[in-house]
Amino acid sequence: MGNHSMEFETIEVCTRDEFKGAQEPLSFVWRGRTRRIEQVVGRWYEGQVDSTRMPVLYFRVKTVAGEIYLIRYHEFFNVWSIAL
């Protein structure tokens, strides 16, 4: 998969905090605009097989406006980012 060639930009994400860690993103702020997430279309982990890499959690999300975005959470750095 070509995930490593993708560029990502850091974003602020609101999540459902009842879940451990970064689960279930509810909304995110990107380039000054808040986008509310209507649905998490897909999610997957990368890196948990290789013990030298920290897992990165990816979410494909659909916003209330109908836009589809790919966002990810990097557990080690506690950072969310969005695919450009």
Summary of the structure (lengths in Angstrom):
residues: 84
radius of gyration: 12.5
end to end distance: 16.3
largest distance: 38.6
contacts: 196
relative contact order: 0.27
helix: 4%
strand: 57%
